[in-house]
Amino acid sequence: MKRLGILAVAMLCLAASAAFGQSADKYPSKPIKIVVPYGPGGATDIVARILADQLSKSLGQSVYVENKPGAFGMIAIEDMVHSPADGYTLVLQSVSSAVINGLVYRKLPFDPRNGFAPIAEIAESPTLLVIDADLPAATLQEFIALAKQNPGKFNFGSTGAGGSVHLAGVLFEAKTGTTLVHIPFHGAGPAVAALVAGETQMEIGSVSAFLPFIRAGKLRALCVNSEQRIELLPDVPTAEQAGLPGYILPDWYGMFAPRGTPAAVVARLEHAISKIVAKPQMRQRLADLAMSPVSKSSAEFATFWNGQFDFWTPIVKAAGVTLD
């Protein structure tokens, strides 16, 4: 009887494995939803829509984007981790929702480091440190000297307390020995508008958010927070070239599925995304947005993602930011 019981269990496992293989082979058999934790029009949304269009063609199935903003992306993320782990609900995240939220929120109904199955990183975008063009500082070192001479006089804006833009400002203060006043806003649009209007004097953020105002002479880019200069602003030095080594803060955009999504489904999506990112037209579309395509396997992306928690943890502690 005991042998019969063991045999029955083995047969059930074999049947389940066969069923799993069949379902993975048939994936996708219905439309796929990509959740964006922010409103339409932002960088994450734009990347998601470009990718959705290409995935639809690659997978032969409709892929659409659903924006679900609110609570720094937490509304979308909480819904996401409780979605069926079948590959039909995905989420495109940036560093803010994928890492920083898990460090600043005190109570989360899920494990931020283990609640997702990382699929692939898609793109990275260098950030800029920009100031009000009316300030008497033509270089980063001149601005640092000005800020040190006037502690607490200059404001830096952000997209909200505890977000990546805020924490980038905190890191800047720590590295330069300056004291600035943090002014949080509800989103990138109001924060940039305040900088252009002279209500704040400095901000760190994506190239695409600042570029029109830099070209119009209303903002001055002091450094690119990456290892290399960018083609769109070839005269702007890297942070290291400007005298601020180690200040590398790229925005990045990666695709995730709920934890427990079948490995074969993750592999299918990873393969499709890597082929899309390698296409010349996709690389050009990203370049037009001041983004660089990234091709990491799901394992490489998982390692990178885990390392981002280690990078941001001391910065969050230094900022002293906690959210309920």
C-alpha positions in Angstrom: 0.0 0.0 0.0 2.8 2.4 0.9 4.4 1.8 -2.5 1.1 2.4 -4.2 0.8 5.7 -2.4 4.2 6.8 -3.5 3.5 5.7 -7.0 0.2 7.8 -7.0 2.0 10.9 -5.8 4.7 10.4 -8.4 2.0 10.1 -11.1 0.3 13.3 -9.9 3.6 15.2 -10.0 4.3 13.9 -13.5 0.9 14.9 -14.7 1.3 18.4 -13.1 4.7 18.7 -14.8 3.2 17.7 -18.2 0.3 20.2 -17.7 2.8 22.9 -16.8 4.9 22.2 -19.9 1.8 22.4 -22.1 0.6 25.7 -20.6 4.1 27.2 -21.0 4.3 26.0 -24.6 0.9 27.7 -25.3 1.9 31.0 -23.6 0.6 33.5 -24.4 -2.9 32.5 -25.2 -4.6 35.7 -24.2 -3.8 39.4 -23.8 -1.0 40.5 -21.5 -1.2 43.5 -19.3 1.8 45.7 -18.3 1.0 47.7 -15.2 2.7 51.1 -14.9 2.8 52.4 -11.3 2.6 56.0 -12.5 0.4 58.2 -14.6 0.6 58.5 -18.4 3.3 60.6 -20.0 6.2 59.8 -17.8 9.4 58.0 -18.7 8.2 54.6 -17.3 4.9 54.9 -19.1 6.7 55.8 -22.4 9.1 52.8 -22.1 6.1 50.5 -21.3 4.1 51.6 -24.3 7.1 51.3 -26.7 7.8 47.8 -25.4 4.1 46.7 -25.4 3.8 47.5 -29.1 6.9 45.5 -29.9 5.9 42.6 -27.6 2.5 42.4 -29.3 4.2 41.8 -32.6 6.8 39.4 -31.2 4.4 37.2 -29.1 1.5 37.3 -31.5 -0.8 38.4 -28.8 -2.2 41.7 -27.6 -0.1 43.5 -25.0 -1.5 46.6 -23.4 -0.5 49.1 -20.7 -2.6 50.0 -17.6 -1.6 53.1 -15.6 -2.3 52.7 -11.9 -0.8 55.8 -10.1 -1.0 56.6 -6.4 1.0 56.4 -3.2 4.4 56.5 -5.0 3.4 53.5 -7.0 2.4 51.4 -4.1 -1.2 50.9 -5.2 -0.1 49.3 -8.4 2.7 47.2 -6.8 0.4 45.8 -4.0 -2.2 44.8 -6.6 0.6 43.3 -8.8 2.1 41.0 -6.1 -1.3 39.5 -5.5 -2.1 38.9 -9.2 -2.0 35.4 -10.6 1.5 34.3 -11.3 0.8 33.2 -14.8 2.6 35.8 -17.0 -0.5 37.7 -18.0 0.0 40.6 -15.5 3.4 42.2 -15.6 4.8 45.5 -14.1 7.3 47.9 -15.5 9.2 49.5 -12.6 11.8 52.1 -12.0 14.3 52.3 -9.1 11.7 54.2 -7.0 9.0 51.5 -7.0 11.2 48.5 -7.3 13.7 49.4 -4.6 13.3 52.6 -2.7 9.6 52.1 -1.7 10.7 48.9 0.0 13.2 50.8 2.1 11.1 53.8 3.1 7.7 52.2 3.9 7.6 50.8 7.4 4.7 48.4 6.8 4.3 46.5 3.6 1.9 43.7 2.9 4.5 41.9 0.8 8.3 41.2 0.8 9.8 43.9 -1.4 12.9 41.9 -2.1 11.2 38.6 -2.8 7.7 39.5 -4.1 8.6 39.6 -7.7 10.1 37.5 -10.5 12.6 39.8 -12.3 12.4 39.3 -16.1 14.6 41.8 -17.8 16.1 45.3 -17.5 15.1 47.2 -20.6 16.8 50.6 -20.4 18.8 53.0 -18.3 18.8 56.8 -18.4 21.5 59.0 -16.9 20.3 61.7 -14.5 21.4 65.3 -14.5 22.2 67.7 -11.7 20.8 71.0 -12.9 20.4 74.5 -11.3 18.5 77.7 -12.0 20.4 79.4 -14.8 20.3 82.7 -13.0 22.6 81.4 -10.2 26.1 82.8 -10.4 27.6 79.3 -10.9 28.9 78.0 -14.2 30.3 74.7 -12.9 29.5 72.2 -10.3 32.4 73.3 -8.1 31.3 76.9 -8.2 27.8 75.8 -7.1 29.2 73.7 -4.3 31.3 76.7 -3.1 28.2 78.9 -3.4 26.1 76.5 -1.3 28.8 76.2 1.3 29.0 79.9 1.7 25.2 80.1 2.1 24.1 77.1 4.1 20.3 76.6 4.1 19.8 79.3 1.6 19.2 77.2 -1.5 16.3 74.8 -2.1 16.4 71.6 -4.0 13.2 70.2 -5.4 12.0 66.6 -5.7 9.1 64.5 -6.9 8.2 63.7 -3.3 9.8 62.8 0.1 11.5 59.4 0.0 11.7 59.2 -3.8 14.9 58.7 -5.8 15.1 62.5 -6.6 14.9 63.4 -2.9 17.5 60.8 -2.0 19.8 61.9 -4.7 19.8 65.3 -3.2 20.5 63.9 0.3 23.5 62.0 -1.2 24.7 65.2 -2.9 24.7 67.0 0.5 26.5 64.2 2.1 29.2 64.0 -0.5 29.8 67.8 -0.8 29.3 68.9 2.8 26.5 71.3 1.8 23.2 72.1 3.5 20.2 72.6 1.3 16.5 72.7 2.0 14.4 70.0 0.5 11.1 71.0 -1.1 8.9 68.1 -2.2 6.4 68.3 -5.0 3.7 66.0 -6.3 5.4 64.7 -9.4 8.1 65.7 -11.9 6.1 68.3 -13.7 5.5 70.6 -10.7 9.1 70.1 -9.4 10.6 71.1 -12.7 8.2 74.1 -13.0 9.3 75.3 -9.6 13.0 75.1 -10.6 12.3 77.0 -13.9 10.4 79.6 -11.9 13.3 80.1 -9.4 11.4 78.7 -6.4 14.0 76.0 -6.1 17.6 76.3 -7.1 18.7 72.7 -7.8 17.3 69.3 -8.8 18.5 65.9 -9.9 16.4 64.0 -12.4 16.0 62.5 -15.8 17.4 64.1 -18.9 14.1 64.2 -20.7 12.5 66.3 -18.0 15.1 69.0 -18.1 16.3 69.0 -21.7 13.8 71.6 -23.2 14.6 74.1 -20.4 18.4 73.5 -20.7 18.2 74.3 -24.5 16.0 77.3 -23.8 18.7 78.7 -21.4 16.4 78.5 -18.3 18.3 75.7 -16.6 22.0 74.9 -16.4 23.2 71.3 -16.4 26.3 71.0 -14.2 27.0 67.3 -14.5 25.7 63.9 -15.9 25.4 61.4 -13.1 26.8 58.5 -15.0 30.1 57.0 -16.2 30.0 58.6 -19.6 28.8 61.9 -21.2 25.7 61.8 -23.3 25.3 62.6 -27.0 22.4 65.0 -26.4 24.6 67.2 -24.1 28.2 66.5 -25.1 29.6 69.6 -23.3 28.2 68.6 -19.9 30.8 66.7 -17.9 30.2 63.5 -15.9 30.0 64.0 -12.1 33.5 62.6 -11.7 34.9 64.9 -14.4 33.2 67.8 -12.5 34.9 66.8 -9.2 32.2 64.6 -7.7 33.5 61.0 -8.0 31.1 58.1 -7.3 28.0 60.1 -8.0 26.4 57.6 -10.4 22.6 57.6 -10.3 21.0 56.2 -13.4 17.3 55.8 -13.7 16.5 52.2 -14.8 13.5 50.5 -16.1 12.8 46.7 -15.6 10.0 44.2 -16.2 8.8 42.1 -13.4 6.2 39.4 -12.9 4.6 38.1 -9.6 6.7 35.7 -7.6 6.0 32.1 -8.6 5.5 32.8 -12.3 6.7 29.7 -14.2 10.3 29.7 -15.2 9.5 28.8 -18.7 7.1 31.8 -19.0 9.8 34.2 -17.6 12.3 32.7 -20.1 9.9 33.3 -23.0 9.4 36.9 -22.0 13.1 37.5 -21.3 14.0 36.1 -24.8 11.3 38.2 -26.5 12.4 41.4 -24.7 16.1 40.8 -25.4 15.4 40.5 -29.1 13.3 43.7 -29.1 16.0 45.7 -27.2 18.6 44.6 -29.8 16.6 46.0 -32.7 18.1 49.2 -34.3 14.8 51.0 -34.3 14.2 50.2 -30.6 17.7 51.4 -29.7 17.1 54.6 -31.7 13.7 55.3 -30.0 15.4 54.9 -26.6 18.3 57.1 -27.7 15.8 59.8 -28.6 14.6 59.7 -25.0 18.2 59.9 -23.7 18.0 56.3 -22.7 20.4 53.4 -23.4 19.1 49.9 -24.1 20.1 47.2 -21.6 20.3 43.5 -22.2 20.5 41.5 -19.0 19.3 38.0 -18.5 16.8 37.5 -15.7 19.5 36.1 -13.5 21.8 39.1 -14.2 18.9 41.5 -13.6 18.0 39.8 -10.3 21.6 40.3 -9.1 21.6 43.9 -10.2 18.2 44.5 -8.5 19.4 43.0 -5.2 22.5 45.1 -5.3 20.3 48.2 -5.7 18.8 47.6 -2.2 22.3 47.5 -0.8 23.2 50.8 -2.5 20.2 52.7 -1.5 19.8 51.5 2.1 22.5 53.8 3.7 21.2 56.7 1.7 17.6 56.2 3.0 18.9 55.9 6.6 20.9 59.1 6.1 17.7 60.9 4.9 15.7 59.6 7.8 12.7 59.1 5.7 9.9 56.7 6.7 6.4 56.4 5.3 3.4 54.5 6.6 
